[in-house]
Amino acid sequence: MNNFREALRLMKDYGICVIRHSCLYETEPVHVTNQPRFLNAAIRGTTKHEPHELLNILKKIEKEMGRKENGLRYGPRPLDLDILFYGKHRITSDKLIIPHERIWERPFVLAPLVDLLGTEDIDNDHIVSYWHSLSIHPGGVFQAWERLGGESLLAKGGIQRVVPIGDDLWDFSKKTYVMGILNLTPDSFSDGGKFQSIDSAVSQVRLMISEGVDIIDIGAQSTRPMASRISTQEEIDRLIPVLKVVRGMAEMKGKLISVDTFNSEVALEAIRNGADILNDVSGGSLDPNMHMVIADSDVPYMIMHMRGDPCTMQNKENLEYNDICKDVASELYERVERQNSLGFQLGGL
């Protein structure tokens, strides 16, 4: 995963602006099978470099990342960068073929491409027809993916969509991961005041783990209706001592810690003290600096939907929907796009 992050940094340095990431996919190695599993992803970006110049830059990045020029083809290598598309260009030369000629037979390429297109593009006739025109198969990217098996492939073990968390790659398709909630607040509607001391919080964590919890979600700011907003320092003072102790518990081996906050300063302190995930009920709407904290971090970000804040979210205007499913999805999508525009890393879509 570090190779991906370093490659993205180098792309930026060489004038390649990444505007969207796909999810990350883990697959069995091909041809040379006695090597670690592959990680695959795709990006959508912009650049002023012409196609062959861009190819030279990508090869330079591979070399800087330690790839040997005369290494075994399909053998172990730290990085392999390909140009799949370049606008509407079709290029056939000794060094470069665009569109990449084997896209349509490779699930580990099509899956990331479907991510990049997204549901917004499915509904956009212009974009769909553009991508169709690039395909040598009737129907284009989506139909090629479905012909190979589509989402059903993810259940067969050959390709898994994974999320990088800490030093591990989490595959959330293998099981349902259970999250246990630990509120360090005096006024939460379900358990307010029960776990304000470190001892009581630790006892609750041990109980939840014994009952099968995989993720501990810790919150120090109540978000119940009409809850007042506490100061940043008060939230940090409630959260960090407990977070440090829970992070160090032997029982937490193989478990994740999520921190529930909409405050960017609290989020930053949580990351520094061992949080694996950030869980924001506002999706970044209550603190504009949250987007930058997330973009600069390596932790997954859970974007939730809320209108207004805890004091106003039940006001009449915040409860009016034309089509609740479409409206919520649209508002969540806007927040995801906002985060993407600031360079959110792989695995966060």
N, C-alpha and C positions, 0 to 999 in steps of 0.2 A: 504493500500500500504506500509505503514511503516513496517508492519509485514513481508512482502516479503523481503524488504531490510535488515531487521535485521536477518532474516533466512539465507539469502545469506551470510551475514557477518559471522554468526556462522558456516555455512558450511565450509567456508574457514578456520576458526580457527580450525575446527576438521579434516582438511586434505582432504576436498572435493574440487577439483579444477573445477570450473564451466567454461566450454569452449563455451557454446552457450545457449542463452535464447530463448524461444518462445515469441510470443506476449502474451498479457494479455487478458483474456476473462472473461466477467461478465455474470453470469447465475442466474436464479431463484433458491432458495434453494430447496433441495429435502427432501422428507419425513416429516421433521419438517419445515413447511412453514412460521411460524410466527417469522422469523429472517431475518436479512439483506441479500441482494443478495451476492452470492459467487463470489470470484475472483479466477481464475484458470490459471495455467501456468505450463510449463514443462521446465526442464533444461537438457542439456547433460553435463556430467562431468566425471572426472577420479578420482579414489581413490585407495589406497592400502588396504583399509578395505575389509574384506570378507563380503558376503551378510548379514549374521545375525549380524555381528558386525556393519555394516552400518545401519541396521535397528535400533539397540539399540541407535546409535548416533542420528538418526533422531527423535526417541522418546524422547531422552534427550533434543534435541533442542525444540521440542514441549512443553515439561515441562518448560524449561527455558522461553519460550514465554508466559507461563501462562495457558497452556491447563491442565485441571484437568483429572486425571487418570480415575475417575469413573463418568465422566460427561455423560449427555444424548447422546446416539449414534445419530449421524446426527444432534445434536443440535448445538447451537452457540458455536464456539470455535475460538480462534485466529489464529490457524494454523493446517493444516492436511497434513502431508508429507507421500508420498507413493513411493515405488520403483516399477517402471513400468517394466523396463528391467535391466538386469545386464549382459552385454556382450551377449554371446550366451547361457548362463546358463538357465536351466529349474529347478526350485526348488519347491518342494511341501513339506511343513512341517506344524506343528501346528501353527507356528507364521508367516510364510512367503510363499507366492505363487508367483513365477516369471515364465513367464510374469504375470502381474496382471490380475486376471481372468475376470474382467468386463470391460477391456479396450474397447472391440469391440462394446459395446452397449452404450457408453457414448460419446456424441459429445464433451463435455467439456474436455475430455482427448485426443480424436483423433485430434481435431483442433490444439492444441499445438504440438502434435507429427508430424503432417504434416509440421508445421513451422520448426521444428528441422531438418527434413529430407531435406527440401528445394528442389529447382529445380535441383541443382547440383547432388543430390543423385538420383533423378528420372532418370537421364541419366547414372547413374553408375550401370551397371548390377550386379556387385558384391554386392554392398550395398543393392540394391533393393531385390535381392534374399535372402540376409541375413535377412532383415526385414520380407520378406514373410515367411521365415522358422519359424519365431517366432509366426506367426498368426495361430489361429485355423480356420480362414476363408480363402477361396481361394482368392489369390491376395494381402492379407496383409493390411497394414495401409491405403494406399491411397484408395483402393477399399472399405474398411470398412467405411471410411469417406464419400465417394461418395454414398454408399448405404443408409446412414442415411440422406443424403440431401446435404452434402458438403457445399459449399459457400452459397447456397440458404438458409441454416439455419440461417445465420447471418441477413437476411432480415425479419425474422419472429418474432423476439423479444425474443426468448427463450435463445439465446446466442449472445452476442455482443463482438466484438473485440474493446478494449478500449485502450487509451493511457493516462498514468498518467501525468498530467501537473499541477504543483502546488499542490493544495489541491483537485483537481477535476479529474474525469475520463472522458475523451472526447471520444465520440463515433462518428467517422467520417463517419459512414454509414448512419446516420439519415438525413443529409443534406449536401449540398455543402457549405463549409466555404470559405468566400471571404477574400482574403488578400489584404490590401492596402499598397502601397509602399511609404515610406517617405525617400527620399535621402537628407542627410545633406551636400552634396558635392557641390563644385562650378562647377564641370565639368561632371556630369553624362549626358548621351546623351538625356534623356527624360525630366528631370526637374532640371538640374544642376543650382545651385545658387538661387533657388526659396525659399528654406526653411532653410536657414542657421541661422536665428535668432530663439530664443525660441518662440517668439510670432507668427511668421509665421508658424513654425512647429506645434504649438498647434492648430492654426486655421485650418490647413490642416487636422490634426487628427480629429477635430470636424466635418469637412465637410465629411470626409470619413466615419465616424461612422454614420452620418445622412443619408448617402447613402447606409448603410447596411453592412459595412465592419465588419468582425469578428476578424481579426488579423491585427495588424499594424506591418509591417516589416521595421525596421529602419536601414539604412546603412550610414556609415560615410567615407567609402573608395570606390572610384569609381572603377568599374570593366569593364568599357567600353573598347573596343579595344584601345590599346596604352596608357591606363591610367598609370600614374606614381604612384609608391607606396609611400605613405606618411609615416612618422614616427609613431611608436606606440603611442607616447604621443599626437601627433596631432590628430590621430583618436579618442583617448580617450577623448581629450578636446572637440572635435566636438560632440561626442556621448553622454557621460554620463550626462551632464546638461539637455539635451532634454529628455533622457530616464527617469531621475528622475521625471521631471515634468509630462511627459505623464503617467508614472506609477501612479501618484497621482491624476489624473483627475477623477472626479466622473463619467464621461461618459465611462470610461474604465472598469467599473464593468461588469464582465462576458466576457470581451474581452481578447485577448492574445497579448503579445508583442514578436515579433521575432526580433533578431538582426542579421544582415547580415555582417559577418566578416570572414576573413580567418586567423586572427591573434589571437593566443592563449591567449596572455596577455589581449587583448581587450575583448575576449570572457569571460575570468575570471572576469573582471571588470563588464561586462554586467550582468553576472549571479548574482554577488554580489549586483547589483543595480536594480534587478527586472525583468530581461529578462526571459520569459517563454520558449523560443525556441531559438536554435542557427541554423543559416542558413549559410552554408559554400559553396560558389561556387566552391571551390577547392576540397572539400571532404577530407580535411586534407593533401593535397599534397603540399601546400605552407608553412606549418608550422608543423613539426613533433610533436611538443608539444601539438597540438590541440587534438590529440587522448587521451592523458592523462588527459587533462582538462575535456573532455567530460566523460571519464570513471569515474572520481572522482565526477561528478556532477549528479544531478537528473533531468536534463532538456533534452527534446528530441533534436535530432541532425538531421538536414536535410542535407543529402549528395548530392551535385550536381556534375555534370560532366563537367570537363574542362581539356584540355590538355595544358601544359605549364602554363603561367601566362598571365595577360592582355596584356602584350607587345609582347608575342610570340604565343598566342593562334590561331592567323590567319596565322602563318607561314605555308608553304607548307606541311612540314612533319607532322604538327599537324592536317591537314585537310584531310589526306589520310586514308580511311577506306576500308577494304575488304567487310564487311557487316556492315553498320553503326549501325543497331539495335543491332546485336549480339556483336559488338565491344564495344559499349557504355555500354551495359548490363554487359559484362565481366569486364570492367574496374570499373564500379560501384560496382560490386560484390566483387572485390579485395579490394576495400576500406572499404566495409562493413565488410569483414572478418578481415581486419586489426583492425577495431574498436572492433569487437567481441573478438579478441584475448586478448584485454586489459581489458575485463570485463565490457562491456557496459551493462547497466541495462535493465530490462524488459520494453517492449514497444518501443525499439529503433531500431527494425529490419525492 
